Amino acid sequence: MKFNELLQKTRLERSISIEDLSKEVAASESTIQKYEEGTVMPDVITLVRICKALKVTPNDLLLDVSFSSSGLMGAMSQWPRGNFLKKEEIDLRKMTQEEQIKYVKTRQKRSNDAICQGLRLFGLTPAEAEELMEKARNVE
């Protein structure tokens, strides 16, 4: 089963309407319908909210027995890439070393901020999320 099918199946099994789910995840009803139709995929933050509302893990919606042998990579292969990722037209080779370092540091900061925001959705305070991120950085 694909993500959209698992989402709809799980929502219906729990007798949750599209209206109720949309309120719970702070998304419009039409957006939830697009997720279930398979025309759009939620971003990571919305995926976490959906999972909390349905009381499932992301694995329950992303990983299915039909591609368990390929694991997460199989799940990600069905994820429409252009719907939530913005491709940047950047050629690092044309940048100075200083510009390259600045660019990489900016990307790392954005990535860390997104991870911290995701951790806070799981109930961690901002300080706890930062502490966990710092511990993870120190592990080799």
For each residue, the residues with C-beta under 8 A, 3 or more apart:
1: 5 6 9 64 66
2: 5 6 38 64 78
3: 6 7 35 38 41 61 62 75 78 79
4: 7 8 35 36 37 38
5: 1 2 8 9 38
6: 1 2 3 9 10 60 61 62 64
7: 3 4 10 11 35 36 50 61
8: 4 5 11 12 36
9: 1 5 6 12 13
10: 6 7 13 14 54 56 60 61
11: 7 8 14 16 18 21 36 54
12: 8 9 15 16
13: 9 10
14: 10 11 54 55
15: 12
16: 11 12 20 21 24 53 54
17: 20 21
18: 11 21 22 29 32 33 36
19: 22 23 29
20: 16 17 23 24
21: 11 16 17 18 24 25 32 50 53 54
22: 18 19 25 27 28 29 31 32
23: 19 20 26
24: 16 20 21 49 52 53
25: 21 22 32 46 49 50 53
26: 23 49
27: 22 31 32 42 46 49
28: 22 31 32
29: 18 19 22 32 33
30: 33 34
31: 22 27 28 34 35 40
32: 18 21 22 25 27 28 29 35 36
33: 18 29 30 36 37
34: 30 31 37 39 40
35: 3 4 7 31 32 38 40 41 42 50
36: 4 7 8 11 18 32 33
37: 4 33 34 40
38: 2 3 4 5 35
39: 34
40: 31 34 35 37 80 83 84
41: 3 35 79 80 83 84
42: 27 35 46 47 50 84
43: 46 47 84
44: 47 48 114 118
45: 48 49 114 117 118 121
46: 25 27 42 43 49 50
47: 42 43 44 50 51 58 61
48: 44 45 51 52 58 118 121 122
49: 24 25 26 27 45 46 52 53 121
50: 7 21 25 35 42 46 47 53 54 61
51: 47 48 54 55 56 57 58 60 61
52: 24 48 49 55 121
53: 16 21 24 25 49 50
54: 10 11 14 16 21 50 51 61
55: 14 51 52
56: 10 51 60 61
57: 51 60 61
58: 47 48 51 61 62
59: 62 63
60: 6 10 51 56 57 63
61: 3 6 7 10 47 50 51 54 56 57 58
62: 3 6 58 59 72 75 76
63: 59 60 67 68 71 72 74 75
64: 1 2 6 67 68 75
65: 68
66: 1
67: 63 64 70 71 74 75
68: 63 64 65 71 74
69: 74
70: 67 73 74 77
71: 63 67 68 74 75
72: 62 63 75 76
73: 70 76 77
74: 63 67 68 69 70 71 77 78
75: 3 62 63 64 67 71 72 78 79
76: 62 72 73 79
77: 70 73 74
78: 2 3 74 75
79: 3 41 75 76
80: 40 41 83
81: 85
82: 85 87
83: 40 41 80
84: 40 41 42 43
85: 81 82
86:
87: 82
88:
89:
90: 103
91: 94 95
92: 95 100 103
93:
94: 91
95: 91 92 99 100 103
96: 99 100
97: 100 101
98: 101 102
99: 95 96 102 103
100: 92 95 96 97 103 104
101: 97 98 104 105
102: 98 99 105 106
103: 90 92 95 99 100 106 107
104: 100 101 107 108
105: 101 102 108 109
106: 102 103 109 110
107: 103 104 110 111
108: 104 105 111 112
109: 105 106 112 113
110: 106 107 113 114
111: 107 108 114 115
112: 108 109 115 116 133
113: 109 110 116 117
114: 44 45 110 111 117 118
115: 111 112 118 119 129 133
116: 112 113 119 120 126 129 130 133
117: 45 113 114 120 121 129
118: 44 45 48 114 115 121 122
119: 115 116 122 124 128 129 132 133
120: 116 117 123 124 125 126 129
121: 45 48 49 52 117 118
122: 48 118 119
123: 120
124: 119 120 128 129 132
125: 120 128 129
126: 116 120 129 130
127: 130 131
128: 119 124 125 131 132
129: 115 116 117 119 120 124 125 126 132 133
130: 116 126 127 133 134
131: 127 128 134 135
132: 119 124 128 129 135 136
133: 112 115 116 119 129 130 136 137
134: 130 131 137 138
135: 131 132 138 139
136: 132 133 139
137: 133 134
138: 134 135
139: 135 136
140:
